[in-house]
């Protein structure tokens, strides 16, 4: 019991603290730091254990074996933390997760791990009529035929009324006013279309970023469960081996 409470129990607690690094939010920036700190603590405890045991090259003590396995577990958890951080920030590139990743993480693992994730609605890509190059070329062709302005439902009625009013006048001032006003409307329309395209692209990138963050969250929770089971299995195996040792 002396070795259990003074050597194994601190090792188990430090390992559990290291595994809780999977539960720390990725945006906090402390996941890798927490893993490295616990790894250094385990190394210090291992040095204390080796100093208290007589050197022997024939048999490896169970406490030394247990510390070596727990250090390997903490090292693996720190490496997996780096992997989840990479997944978390993968959405910055604007590339959506593959379909099989979404199916496995959002369709299967979330149900097994009893997780509820937050999603945003997909942006409507049809709200911008000038997204496709062919449509944009066609609109520019129509615009050249209609005096230099794109044929938009938002301005069609106003421009038709303006054209009727100007056609009734015979002075050149109204003709100049028509040209200037159409140019202004064209610039306003182009500005609105650019803003719509920018907003749609921004919403799309935000959705992709959130999807990758949810994937990283699911992977974190899965690795936490796996490493917890491995830690409990190693601890129980060492305890059972220590109890069977004197009998053998």
Secondary structure, DSSP 4 states (H G I P E B T S, - for coil): -HHIIIIIHHHHHHHHHHHGGGGS-GGGS-HHHHHHHHHHHHHHHHHHHHHHS---SS---HHHHHHHHHHHHHHHHHHHHHHHHHHHTGGGG-PPPPHHHHIIIIIIIHHHTT------PPP-TTS-TT-SHHHHHHHHHHHHHTTSS---HHHHHHHHHHHHHHHH--SHHHHHHHHHHHHHHHHHHHHHHHHHHHHHHHHHHHHHHHHHHHHHHHHHHHHHHHHHHHHHHHHHHHHHHHHHHTT-
